[in-house]
């Protein structure tokens, strides 16, 4: 019973952490693009790569947390 609760809490924390991380990346990238518009292409590609890595890590955390529900 408690394993399921902790698994659900872990999945929620992974999702919240990913949302905060991607939000910070997006706001920093937009601020950087506003300050240096000529570097917008490089900033955007780095932002997309970073967001993809954060999303993959968060998805892995959610899957691991949800696997504890069946254990």
Secondary structure, 3 states (H helix, E strand, C coil): CHHHHHHHHHHHHHHHHHHHHHHHHHHHHHHHHHHCHHHHHHHHHHHHHHHHHHHHHHHHHHHHHHHHHHC
